[in-house]
Amino acid sequence: MAHARADYGKVAAPRTFGGVELSSHRIDIFKYLMICMILFTVVSVFHVWSRFRLVELNLQISDITRQMKESEQEQKRLKLEAASLKTPARIETIAKNELGMALPNELQVIHVK
């Protein structure tokens, strides 16, 4: 077997690929990524805030709609009550019983010509 001889004296050191240029390129990429992350964060926060506001406004709309329906029902009830209070039979009963009034007889009526 032949002995292989290794020559380690001529091992080359790794070359630098423009060390200054590489680090400034990395800084530029880092700045670009930071700007992108900040923009993404701002857009995300705005999106979440707008969704929260949308849900809040929908709740307010449903609450106001419920209040409006209740008010309409109350208005219908009050109209019906007012109509029942205006009936002539009721007014005549109150006049006779509570106020002591009676229909005038013929002697109490004076005809004006």
Order of alpha helices (4+ residues) and beta strands (2+ residues): alpha-alpha
